[in-house]
């Protein structure tokens, strides 16, 4: 689901505008203030794509990305909760929901801080090293939790499937 969201955003004209620069996007992390400033400076200098300036497109995509955590978080939470109960381990459900919530908060933190620092950069030409470090840490935490929870969700779903097949035999 997360990759479907990334693909959908990349298909937008704004996604193509941001992708037009040959730099690693910040959501792939890790990054520091110097890299964020270089990235935003490069976006600001890049020509528009389909009438969408890349830096304005980056701001637009960061705002849209604030909507995605409940979508992919809800899908992961549903799968993990169902698997925990189907495996007879409902006590794990609360811990798994806590991990999903932490992933969502990390994603929101990443985007809110980047939006604030992008505004600061646009106004002053500089970003705060401390806030960018927080955004980068949130990016890393979110990425690790997304991967771990998706792998856990797939493994638990397969385990439920295998148990169901054995029960039928």
FENNOR-V161995 format. One record per residue. PHI is phi in whole degrees, -180 to 180 (NA if undefined). PSI is psi in whole degrees, 0 to 359 (999 if undefined). OMEGA is omega in whole degrees, 0 to 359 (NA if undefined). Layout:
<<PHI,PSI,OMEGA> <PHI,PSI,OMEGA>>
This chain:
<<NA,317,180> <-61,319,181> <-71,330,176> <-65,321,177> <-65,317,178> <-63,318,179> <-65,320,179> <-64,318,179> <-66,319,180> <-63,334,180> <-77,340,177> <-67,155,177> <-59,323,179> <-65,322,178> <-65,320,178> <-67,324,179> <-64,315,180> <-67,321,181> <-71,349,183> <-70,343,177> <-92,145,185> <-90,53,177> <-128,152,177> <-68,127,179> <-65,153,183> <-63,329,183> <-66,348,177> <-87,346,175> <43,179,339> <-74,166,182> <-154,161,176> <-126,183,183> <-60,316,182> <-60,317,180> <-69,317,179> <-60,316,179> <-65,318,177> <-63,317,180> <-61,310,182> <-68,323,178> <-63,319,178> <-66,317,177> <-62,319,181> <-64,326,183> <-87,345,184> <-74,148,178> <-70,155,178> <-63,151,175> <-121,120,182> <52,45,179> <67,19,179> <-117,109,176> <-64,134,184> <-57,321,181> <-68,318,176> <-64,325,178> <-66,322,177> <-61,316,179> <-63,316,178> <-60,315,182> <-68,325,176> <-63,322,178> <-68,317,178> <-63,322,183> <-65,342,175> <-66,340,180> <-85,341,187> <-75,325,182> <-54,317,178> <-66,332,181> <-73,301,182> <-75,330,175> <-65,319,178> <-65,320,179> <-65,315,179> <-65,316,181> <-61,317,180> <-62,311,180> <-63,316,181> <-68,318,179> <-63,314,180> <-62,315,181> <-63,317,179> <-59,317,180> <-71,319,180> <-65,332,179> <-88,4,179> <74,24,180> <-126,57,183> <-63,339,179> <-65,338,177> <-76,340,183> <-56,315,182> <-65,319,179> <-66,321,179> <-67,321,178> <-65,325,177> <-63,318,178> <-65,320,178> <-64,316,179> <-62,318,178> <-61,320,178> <-62,317,180> <-66,317,179> <-64,320,177> <-62,318,180> <-65,314,178> <-63,319,179> <-60,313,178> <-54,310,185> <-72,317,181> <-64,316,180> <-66,317,178> <-62,319,178> <-61,315,180> <-65,317,181> <-72,329,175> <-65,320,176> <-64,316,178> <-61,316,180> <-62,317,180> <-62,322,182> <-79,323,189> <-120,347,184> <82,4,181> <-134,154,174> <-121,161,180> <-84,126,180> <-61,320,181> <-65,314,180> <-69,323,177> <-66,322,177> <-62,321,177> <-64,315,179> <-61,319,179> <-65,318,177> <-63,319,178> <-64,321,177> <-60,312,180> <-63,316,179> <-63,314,179> <-59,313,182> <-61,315,180> <-66,318,180> <-68,320,178> <-58,310,182> <-64,311,182> <-62,315,182> <-70,325,177> <-68,317,177> <-63,318,178> <-63,319,179> <-63,315,179> <-65,314,180> <-62,316,179> <-65,319,177> <-62,318,177> <-65,321,178> <-63,316,177> <-61,317,180> <-62,313,180> <-63,318,178> <-63,322,178> <-66,320,178> <-65,319,178> <-66,324,180> <-66,328,179> <-74,335,184> <-75,999,NA>>
